[in-house]
């Protein structure tokens, strides 16, 4: 297991021990469990997001929530220490750059703690550590992500299932990306075990009737790296409803085959 890469955490998870520069909004993340506070957050967010409704803003908020998912899976499987990324230890800060809003997660206490369940040195220790890491993920999804998502969903009048489904693609991306990194075999196994655990968790942990983190990945041609493949998103992220109206994402499952081919040609030609 390795040391925490803070640059990686900030780049992919927008998680940092330092405050954001010039935030236009700042709140304790745990406060969003309260519908009224979540409503206030969505209204401020949407002033800059310019979505067609608070429902869309709530779903789009998941673009930021996925940073917490990446953070817990990264530290759970690839680090020898842990940071506290619970809702009570994070201030959510909204920054606007070039007219585009983005959320930043500032850790109030940035103390590193000894990892409670690193991969073991023998078969028995590895099995015990694997169970402990699974329990850690179950607790984070059920006790941290779920109340955050439900608070934002209720405030925006959004469907929690649609919000959870936004995390499926990034979860698959992390598993695919991480196993290709220069990490140990124990870490690689831990990444895969963590992924397989959360996509098969009982849906009740997420407050759903079906675990929407599990989906069948579909590969499509990448216009950004010709000759290579990329994943189609598991569900529409509603990008076409923000910033006053946009095109569908190239990887949106709502596009027909002909529409995607047309977008491919446009994007490939623009490179």
N, C-alpha and C positions, 0 to 999 in steps of 0.2 A: 504494500500500500504506500502511497506517496503523500507528500505534503499538499495542502490545499493550494490550488492555483487560483489566486484571487483575480488575476486578469481574465481567466476563463469564466469565473463566476460572474464577473461584471459584464463581459462581452455577451455571454449567452443567457444569463439569468437576470442581468441588471441588478445583481445583489452586491452590496458594498458596505464596508464599515464606515464610509465617509458620506456626508450628506450630498445631495445633488446640488448643482449650481443653479441658483435663481429659480427655485420651484415656484409655480403659480398656485400650488395647492399642496397641503401637507396634513396627514392624519395618521393616527395609530391604526395600523392595519386591522387589529382586532375590533376596532370600532365599527367596521363594515358588517359585522354580524347583526348590527342593529339596522333595521330597514330605513329609518329616517336618515341615519348617517350615510348609508349606502346611496340613498336617493340624492342627497346633497352632492356626493362624490360624482355620481353619474351626470348630474346637471352641469357641474363644472367641467368635467371631462368632455361632455358633448358640445360645450361652447367652442371647443377647439377641434373636436372630431367631426362635427357637423353631420352627424348621422341623421337618418330620417325619423328616429324615435329613440327613447331611452331604452327600449327593448333591444334595439340594434347595438346601442352603446354598451349594454350589459354583456351581450355576447362577445362584442369586440374586446371587452376588458380581458377576456381570456387570453388574448395575445400577450398580456403581461403576466397573468397568473401562471402561464406555462413556465415562466422563469423560476418559480418556486418548485415546480415539478422537476425541472432540470437540476436545480440545486440539491434537492433531497436525494435524487437518484445518483448524482455525481458523487456526493460525499458518502452515501451509503455503500457504494461499491468500489470507489477508486481512491479513497483518502484514508489516512490513518488517524485523523482527528475529525471532529465535527463542529460545526457552528450551529448556534440556536437560530433556526429560521421559523420559529413559531410565530403566530400572528401577534402575540403580546410583545415580541422583541423586535418588531419591524415598524418603521414609519414609512408610509406610502407617500411618495413625493411625485407630483406631476410636473414634468418639464416640457417646454414647448420650444422646438428648434426648427427654424425655417417654416413655421406654420404647422408643424406636425407634433402632436402630443405623444408623450411616452412616459410610462411610469417607472420609477426607480425605487428599489427596496433598500432602505438604510437600516442596518443592524444597530440597535441601541447598545447592545453588549456584544462586542466582537471577540470575546474570549473563545479560544479553541479548547475543546474538550476531547479527552481520549475517546477514540472510537470504541463503543461497547461491544462490537462484534466484527472485528476484522477477520479475513479468511484465516482458518486455522492451519497449523503446521502439520497436522496429521488428519486422517480421515474422520476420527471422532470429533475433533475440534472444529473441523470444517462443517460438519453436519450441524453442530450446535450453533455455530456462528451464522450459518445460513438461515436457520429458524429465527434467530434473533434479528437478523436484518429484515426478514419478511415481516416480523412483528412491528419493526420500526416503520416500515413503509405503510402497513395497514393502519397504524395509529396516525401517521401524518395525513394520509388521504381522508380518514374518517373524522379526525379531530381538528385538523387545520384547514385543509382544502375544502371539505364539505361545507362547514358553516360559512366560509368566505363566499363560496359559490352560491349557496342558498340565499345569503343576505343580498347579494347583488342581483340575483334572479328575481327575488320578490320585489325589490325596489324598482326594477326595470320592467316587471311584468313578463319576464322571459321564462322559457322552459329550461329547467335544470338539465334535462337530458341533452338538449342542444348545446348547452354550455360545457358539460363534461365531454361531449363528443369532440369538441375543439382540441382537447388534449391528446386524443388518440394518435394523430399524425406525428406530433412532436415527440411523443413517447417512443414511437417506432423509429423515428429519425435518430434519437439519442442512442438507442440500442444498436442501430446499424453503424452509426459514426463511432461510438465508443469502442466497439469490438475491433475496429480497424486501427485504433490508436496504439502507440507504443507503450503498452501496459503489460503487466504480468498475466500469466494464464489464470491465476486465482482471481485477479480483478476482472478479467474477461468473463469468467464463469459467474462472478457475482453480478455483473451487469445483466447478463442473460437471465439469471435466476430472478433478479428484481423485476425485470420486464415481464417474464412469464407469470410471476406471482400477481402483479397488479391487474393484468388483463384477465385473470381467472378468479379474482376476489369475488366473494358473494356481492351481488349488486346492492344489497341492503346497506353495506358499508358506505356506499356512495349516495344512498338515499334514492336509488333507482330500482326499477323492476328488471332491468337488464344492464349488464356491465358494458357500457358503450365505449370503454377503452379498447375493447377487442374488436377488430375489424379485419377484413381480408385485404391486404395491401395490393394495390394495382399499380403497375409500373407504366409510365408513359415516356415518350421520347423527350429528352431535354433540349430546349432551344438555346439554353445558356451554355451547354457543353455538348455540341453536336456529336453524335455517335454514342452518347451515354444515356442512361435512363434516370428518371426521377420518380418519386412517388406522387400519385394523385392524392389530394387531400381526402380525408375520410368523410368530411362534411363541409358544406359551404360556410365560410367564415363571415359572410355578409359584407365583404370588402366593397361590393358594388353599391352598397347603401351608405357609404361614408364619404366625407369630403365633398358633399353635394352631388354625389353620383359618380361611380367609377365603372370601368370594365370589370367583368368577372376575371378572377385570377386564372392564369393559364392552367393551373392544376385543379381547378374547381370541378367537382363531380357533376355539377349542373350542366356543363358544356356538352354539346353533342360531339360526335366524332368529327363531323365536318367543321364545326365551330372551332374545335381545338386545333385542327390542322391549319385553319386559316390564321389563328393566333400564332401557331408555331412559325409559319412562314414570315409573318410580320416581325416577330421577335428575333428570329434568326437573321433576317435581313438587316435589322437595326444594330447588330453587333459589329 
